[in-house]
């Protein structure tokens, strides 16, 4: 069962521009996020997600971000198994045309 909800980079950008409060989590490595993250995203490296489960709330939906959408998809699979609400940003930061900080 691989039915992970997704969001496109354009959809995400529209929601952020409309002022929606979203929980964004960037799972890339430190040197990758140094090149720029979506404003408001939290950085939790993919490898440290299991030890950071206490930072997630099962009533909240989280949108996961990586470079191309592959790692974030795997994080979504893992967290969905644990009972969390997740959504994968397809295309990742390679596809992101919005602002970064």
Beta strands, then each sheet from edge to edge (+ up, - down):
strand 1: 5-8
strand 2: 23-26
strand 3: 42-43
strand 4: 61-65
strand 5: 85-90
sheet 1: 1+ 5+ 4+ 2+ 3+
end
